[in-house]
Amino acid sequence: MKNSLSFFCFLLVSSVFVKAQTPCENGFAGDYPCNGYDLLSHVSLFTIGSFGTEGNDSWGWTDPQTQKEYALMGTNKGITFIDITNPLALTILGTLKTSTSNSPWRDVKVYKSHAFIVSEASNHGMQVFDLTRLRNVSSPPVEFSADAHFTEFGSAHNIVINEESGYAYIVGTNRNLTYGGAPIFINIQDPINPVMEGGLLSGGYSHDAQVITYNGPDTDYTNKEILIGSNENEIVIADVTNKTNPTIITTISYSNVRYAHQGWFTEDLKYFILGDELDELRIGNNTKTIVFDFTDLDNPVHHFDYFGPSAAIDHNGYVKDNIYYQANYNAGVRMIAVSDIENKNFTEIGYFDTYPANNNTDFNGTWNVYPYFPSGNIIISDIDNGFFVIRKSGTLGLDNKKIKTTFSISPNPVSEKATITISNNQTIKNIQVFSILGQKVMDEKNIAKTQYILNTKGLNSGIYLIKINDNLTQKIIID
């Protein structure tokens, strides 16, 4: 234990224990190497799915009605739904099992409060699950059933959704079928009644893709639905606005291509950031990220290559607020600032390594990262070590230099009752208690005492902030 903030709280969640709340200090959050990101919670694979469970993809959903946050954690056995609204007291709500057999490959995306799930399991098809059902789970964890099961294709490696158009794009299907593994177009505007509307007959097998309603610098394609396919040996740019007549705009490859795996636009849509999954293994370079200038979609240009600090293999990556969140297998999640991309400059500004054993060139560790929750919480799915919630350090209001200490709390940590004593003959007028996410959980008014006994029995374990008289703040730890 490094100091009073470096501790493990064990929270009872769905009759199992999870590890929670470990700040990143001196390069570690407990056992996990880190830089600039704290561990909020960790759930083991055994907790999620018992023996023989392996992690894979993940995604998130923020309930538009309640603003509660949910993680969708993929495993070889299905999708597990986890309420992370309070990341220090997670609730595993239940699991939707695979529709056929177990598979190491599963992918999930969200549209209109529904989850859409595919897998490379034989004849799996696409499961559809109404996420609003998570609001009313009375006795978790439960075994869920799908709300719809679309079976007009069998196995698939991945699913991509354009939330603006209401279309899902199924990629990585059987190469011997009609579309040869190229994207299949499915209208999901009515989520539980999907309709197939064709596919891309040219361009080849697509391992992954991003599809957007385009509003970038190339005005020739404004409001067109543009697909960027990571197609093993090249990138394919296609206009899929007309589902009956999609067209390839152009293709581009790059030097030493080994497996064009997955990529993501920058937020201004000027650049596309790609990961090649096999170059580290087959060439021996450090983690290589390839950047393209997509200012002109008809004439894409290779911009530059960025090399990371280790030879770990890169997997999925996403951009938010000019940070590229890269799932880097054995090296965990790397946070890379891309704001100076025009000048061919990337800078790693943080990391959280969910696989502390090593940073080898191998297929262990972090599969996916999802950084899009409004709260700032970030979820990670790890093949070997399960589910993690992390958060940028310094965003929880726990900086000791900013905390005024003109009152005392005893005991601290506390289990049921804490005595609050104010100094300098002052009077406690009111007390407010906030969770680390800024949610007010207690509000005691009209106290008018120099000492007050605060009943904390109803609070979940974790770190809270106590505010006295609207201007004096300290942290309190609830056991």
N, C-alpha and C positions, 0 to 999 in steps of 0.2 A: 504494500500500500504506500503510494507516494505522498499523499496528504489526505485531508478530510474529504476531498472531492473524489478521490480514487477509491471507489468501493463498488462492491457488487451487491445489488438488491435482488432478491429472488422473489418473483411475483407469481402468485398462483393463477394460472390461466388455463381454463378448460381442463382442470385436474392435472396439469403438468407444470413444471417450472421453466421459466425463461430467464435469461440473464439480461440485466438492464442497467442503463445510466452509468457509463464510464467515459469521462472526459479524456481527450487526447492530450497527454502530458509527456514531455521528454521523448516524443516519438512513438508512444504506444498508448492504446486504449485497452487496458488489460493486456491480453495476449496478442493484440492485433496492431501491427505497424500502421502508423497514421501520420498525417501532416495536415493540420488545419480542420479536421473533421472529427466530431465526437460520436461515440457509439451510444445510441439511445436504447436499442433492444436487439437481442439475438435469439432466434428460435432454432433449435436443432432440427435436422431432418427426421430424427426418430420421433420428436414431438409432433412434427407435421404428419408423418405417415408411417411410423414404426419401422421395423427392420426392412432393409432392402430399398429404401427410398433415396432417389437421386434428384437433385435440383436441376432446373433448366430455366425457362423463360419467366418473366414477371411483367406486370403492368399495374396501373393504378386507376382508381375511380374515386372522384370526389362527388358525393351525393349533392345534386343541385338544390335539393329541398332542405336538407339538414346541415350541409357543409361538412359532414363527417367524412373521414378519409379511410379508404379501404385498399388493401394490397391484394393482388391476385397472384399467388405464388404457384408456379408450375413445377410439377415433378413428373417422374416417369409413370406415376399412377393417376394423375389428374390435376385439377386446379383447386388449391386451397384458398379460402377467402378469410382475410385477417383484418379486423377492425384496428386501425392504428391511430385513431383520433387522439387518444392519449398514448403516445409511444412508450411510456413507462409502464403501462398496464394494458398490454395487447389482449385482444380476445380472438381466439381462433374460432370462427363461426361455423366452419364446416368445409366439406370437400365435394366437388363434382368429379366423380370418377371417370376415367377414360371410357370412351364408348365401346371400345373393343378390347385390345390388349395393351399391356404396358409398353412404353417406348421412351427412350432417352430424349426424344425430340418432341416438344410441344410448344405451341405459340398461342398467344392470346392478345387481343386488342379489344377496345371498348368503343361503342357508339350508342347514343340515345339510351344510356343507362342499361345497356345489355353487353354482356361479354360474348365474344365470338372466338371459338377455340378450335384449333386444328392440331393434327399430330401426324407423324410418320408411321404410326401404328396402322396396320393393314385395315382398309375399309373404314377408317375412323370417321371420315366426313367432317362436317362442321357442327359443333354443339353451340347452341344459343342459350344463354342464361340471363334471366331478368334480375339485375343487380338490386332492384328495389326490394326484393325479398329479404335482403340482408338487414333491412330496418327492423324486422320483426322476428328475429331468431330468439326464442324464449329459453331454450336449454341447449346451448352450444357445448361441444361441436355436433353437427348433424351431417347426415349424408344427403346431399342434394341430388335432384334429378334435373335434366335439361328441360327447358321450356320448348325447345324445337331441336330437331336433328336433321340437318340438310345432308343428303347422301348422293347428290349428283356428281360427286367426285369421291375418291377413296382417301388415300393418304396425301398429305401435303407437308412441306417443310415449314411454311410460314404463311401468315396472313397479314395483309396491309389494309388499312382503312383510311379513306379520305372522309373525314367527318363533315366537311362542307357539302360534299355531293351525296353522301349516303351510299357509297359503293365500297364493297370489300373486294380485294384483289388477292386471289389464292395463288401462291407461287410454290415452286418446288414439288409439283405433283409428278405422277409417273411419266417418265420420258417417252413411253410407248403409246400414250393416249393422244387424243386429238391435238391438244395444244403443246405437247412435248415438254411439259414442265414450265412453259411460259405462263404469264399471268392469265387467270380466269376471272371474268368480271361477274360479280354477283350484286344485284340490287338489294340492299338491306334497309331501305327507307321504312319499310314495315318490318321491324327486326325479327319477329317470329314467323314471318312468311317470306324468306329469301327467294329471289328469282334469278336464275342464271341468264346472263345476257351476252354470252359469247366469250371471246378471249383474244389474245394476241398470237396470231399464227406465225409471225416472224420474230426474229430477235433471239431465239434460242432459250435454253433453260435458264430460269431466273431463280437465284438462291434467295434473294431478298429484294426489297424495293421500298421506295418512298413515293407516294402519290399525293399531289397537292393541287388545289385550284390556284393557278399561277397568277401572281401579281408582282412579279419581279422586274428587273431592268430591261428584259427583252420584250418590248411592247408588241411584237408580232404575236405573242402568245398570251396576252392579258386575258384573264378569265377562262383560259383553256385548262383542261384537266391534264396535267403533265405527270408522266410516270418515269422515274429514274430507276432502272433495273441494275442490280449488281449481279452480273451474269457470268460468273466464273472467270472468264478470260477478258472481259471488257465491261464497260458501262454502256447501257442502252438508254437513250432518251426517246420517249414516245409520246405522242399526242393521243390520249385515249378518251377524248371528249365524246366522240361518236363511237358508241360501243359496237356498232355494226361495221364500222370502217376505221379502226384505229390505224395510225400510221407511225412508222419509225422516223423520227426527226434526224437522228444521227447516232453514231457510236464512237466511243473513244477507249483506247487502252493505254498502257503505260509500260515503262521498262521493267523487266524482271517480274512481270505478272505471274502469280502462282495460283491465287484464288480470290477474285474480287468478291468479297463476302457481304458487306453491308455498308451503307453510307447515309449521310444526312446533310441537308442543306444548312447553310448559315441562315440566320434570321432575316437578313436582307436579301436572300436568295441569289446572291452574287457568286457564292462558292459552294462546292460540294466536297464533303470530307469523307473519304473512303478508307475502310480497313481491308487489308489483304490477309486472309487467315493463315496462309501457309508459307509466306515468304520467310518468316523467322525460322521455321522448321527446315525448309528446303534450301535456303540460301545461307542462313546463319547471321543475318543482320539483327540489330536491335529492333524493338517494336517500331514498325514503319506505318506512318499514316500518310496517305496520298491526298493531295489537295488539288482540285480542279477549279479553274475560273469558268463559271457558267454564265457570265454576263450576256453572252450571245449563245443561245441554246443550239443554234445551227452550227456553231463553230466553237465548241468547248476546247479549252487549252489546259494542259498540265501546268499547274502553277508552281508547286514545290513539294518536297517530301519532308516530313518531320520524323525524327527518330527519338524514341523514348529512352529512359535511363537503363532499361534492362532488355533482355531478349525474350521476354514473355510474349505470348501470342495475343493479338488484339481480337476482340469479338464485336459486340454491339456498341454503338456510340450514338449519343444524342446531344443536341445543342440547346442550351437555355441561357439567356442573359450573357451571351458572348463567352460562355464556358462550354467546352466540349467534354462531356462525361463519357469516358471510355472504359467499358468493361474489358479488362486486360488479363483475363484468366488467372494464372498463378500470381500476378502482381496486383490483383484487386482492381479497384476503380481508380483511375487517374483523372484528375481535374485539370484541364488544359485551357488556359486563356487564349482566345482566338481573336481578340479585338484588334490586333495588329496584323491580321491575316494579309492585308493588301501588301505589306512590306515583307511578306514571307517569314513572319516571326510568330512562333507558338512558344508559350511558356507554361511549364507545369507549375501550378500554384497550390496543389494539394493532392492527397491520396488517402485511401482507406483500403488496407490489404486484408481481405477476408480469408486469405489462404497464407498464413504466416510461415508455413513449412519451408517454402523456397519461392524464387521467382524464375523457375526453370521454363524452358520452351516446351510446354506440355499442355494438356487439355484438362487441367484441374482448376478449381477456384471459381472466379466470378463469371457467370454467364451473361447477366443482364443488370442494368441499372436504370431506374426510373426517377428522373429528377423534377417532375412536373407538378407535384402537390403544391397548392397555394401556401401552405404553412411553411415551406422550406424543408420539410422532411424528405429524405431521399431513401428509397428502398433498393436493396441489392439481393439478387438471388444467386446463391453459390452452389455449384454442383455437389460439392463434398460437405460443406459446412452449414448449409441451410439459409435462413432468412435473416436479413439485417435491416435495421433502420438507423440511419446516420443523419447528421446535421452539421452544417458549417459551424465551427467553433466561434464563440463570441456572440451568437445570435440568441442565446437563451437567457440573457440578463443575469449571468452568474459571474461577471467580472468583479473580483474582490475590490479592485481599485475604485470601483464606482459605487460600492455599497456603503452607506453611512451606518455607523455602529453606535448610535447614542441610545440604544435600548438593548436589553439582553433577553435571550430565550433559553429557558432551562426546563427539562433537559433538551439537548439537541445533538443527535437524533431523538425523536419522540415517537411513542407508540400511540398513546391515547390523549394525554393532556400535557400542555406546555404552559409554563408560567412566563408571562411577558412583563418585564419590569423596565420602566423608563427612567432615565437618569436626570440629574440636575433639578430635582423637585418639579419636574414637569408633570402634566396630566395626559393620560391616554384618552383621547377623544373618540377615535374610531380605529378599527383594525380591518384590513382587507387582506385576503389570501388569494394569490394567483398561481395557476399552474405555470409550467415553464413555457407553455404556448401562449401565455397572456390571458387565459380564461379565468375570470373571477369565480372562485369556488366558495368563498365565505365573505361575509360583509357584516361586521359587528359595529353598531352605532351607539351613540349616546352613552359611552362607558364612564367617563369622568373619574378615573381612578389612576393611581400611580403604578398599580400592579393588577394584572388580569390573567385569569386562568382560561386558556383557549382549549376547547374540546376538539381534538383532531381525529377522533375515532372514525368518523365517516369518510375520511380521505384515503385514497389509494396510496400505496407506497411510492416514494419518489421524492424529487426535489421541488420545493415550492418557494415563492417569494412572499414575505409578509411585509405589508406597508402600514406604517403607523402614522396617524394624523395627516395622511395624504402626502407626506414628504420624506419619511424615514423608512429605509428598506433594508431587510436582511433575508438571507436564505434560511430555510428550515428543511430538515430531512425527516420524512415520515417513514418509519420502519414498517 
